Amino acid sequence: MAKQARFLCIGGFLNGSAVKDQGESFECIEKSKKVTYRKLEIFHPDSWDDFYYVCENTTDKQARNWVYDVE
């Protein structure tokens, strides 16, 4: 499972971070390497339907499992 820091919530707070909508993706530098985050919508029936930015090497399934708190 990817580290929690690989998820950023748009407009809300996740990992203590909130980001404004950056379009479909954005790049940042982590440990001197360029990393791309892509936009992903994740629907949770109990509480929210949110957009997240997910690190490029995180699969859709890993992201959904993390939001749903599945081990």
Secondary structure, 3 states (H helix, E strand, C coil): CCCHHHEEEECCCECCEEECCCCCEEEEEECCEEEEEEEEEEEECCCEEEEEEEECCCCHHHHHHHHCCCC
